[in-house]
Amino acid sequence: MRNSKLSFKKSKEFTSRIERLVPGGAHTYSKGRDQYPELSSSGIIKGSGTHLWDADGNEIIDWSMGLASVSIGHATPQVNQAVIDTLSQGVNLSRPSNLELEAAELFLETTQTDMVKFARHGSSVTTAAVKLSRAFTGRKIIAVPKEHPFFSFDDWFIGVTAANFGIPDELKKFTVTFSYNDLDSLKQLFVQYPNQIACVLMEPVKFDPPKEGFLEGIRELCDQNGSLWILDEMITGLKMGVPGASDYYGVKPDLNTYGKGFANGFPFAALTGRSDIMELGGISRSGDPKLFLLSSTHGAESVGLAAMMSTLKLFREENYVSKIWEIGTILQERLNRIIKLEGLEDFLQLKGYPCNLLLNILGPDKELDWTFRTLFMQEIASHGVLFQGIFIVTPSHTQSDIGLTCLAFEKACGIYKQAIDTGNAKKLLIGPEIKPVFRAII
């Protein structure tokens, strides 16, 4: 492990340049300057396996893995080869391709669902799921858990976040929130909005496990009230299992949305579910109203589909989910040991499953403190670990990665303990503190 901290001079210069050309300095806000300490990598040159190389030439260990989209590893040879092989056949053909049929067959066999629509990113398919639920039920209101931070960049969801500037007030009233693991809070919504809720849209789990009977209770409430149940498995897909958490928990929603890791970083997303619902987006029902469900020139572009098929085959053949959980369990145990040795159990807390670990970084009052959070991220980044609060574990992470990460973590804990003891993180922080993505004021 490096004895001296890394330099990020060129990374900082890169950030200044790109912000003059791209609003927010990135094409997803979660990668922006306000989401990382000033002392951290940017201007990424390349990725291989679980390592990245930044504008300064630093080689760093990646625990963000493309915001959970890279499920195996950066530049996985088998996935890349599948993409290369399909390039010579053309990537966007003028009628449905044979690859689209093969991809649909493999995907539906894996997910055990009836029909599928492909797209390029998760927001498209979650919004399509909302549209489909409204058409199927004839209702307008969408219920989502307030603890789940992101479902779509479209107005129906962003309107209920703090970052709702530019969205008409009239649209905000159609999305309502309940509390995860609190069935009564959802029951109250069904009472408050009788025969008005089109669907309950949620992630199966974030970090706190579902209480016994909670997911089954959601299923029952939706059936009793004539609403659809939609599970967003962008994060849980290929981490909780193959295909994801629906199988892990043994529950059956009406619709699922998948994406991110399903194509190991290549653009891919899918809406899938029951045929009687999905068929509303088809053209077979002569004389019925036409639902313009998903229509995208690049929705079935060959590169994403080839990457998805290769990724699914590797997960099925190589038992990657078990490997992910094994690696994550080792990481979890070693980090917890460091936290305990440093006496920081009240301020640093690992939550979630081994495949997707959240580190709660708390200030002296044992509450979220953005300055203290930024300081910890600064210190671990300065020792060569890219980390945004969540450890996204892949089968490519090695014992060496874990060892180096633990050394960086231990060094960060030492500085963090100083800040906790003095109650002052600002004097150790270089640059501004991180801010929430969903905020009203820049």
Secondary structure, 3 states (H helix, E strand, C coil): CCCCCCCCHHHHHHHHHHHCCCHHHCCCHHHCHHHCCCCCCCCCCEEEECEEECCCCCEEEECCHHHHCCCCCECCHHHHHHHHHHHCCCCCCCCCCHHHHHHHHHHHHHHCCCEEEEECCHHHHHHHHHHHHHHHHCCCEEEEECCCCCCCCCHHHHCCCCCCCCCCHHHHCCEEEECCCCHHHHHHHHHHCCCCEEEEEECCCCCCCCCCCHHHHHHHHHHHHCCEEEEECCCCECCCECCCHHHHHCCCCCEEEECHHHHCCCCCEEEEECHHHHHHHCCCCCCCCCCCCCCCCCCCCHHHHHHHHHHHHHHHHHCHHHHHHHHHHHHHHHHHHHHHHCCCCCCEEEEEECCEEEEEEECCCCCECHHHHHHHHHHHHCCCEECCCEEECCCCCCHHHHHHHHHHHHHHHHHHHHHHHHCCCHHHCCCCCCCCCCCCCC
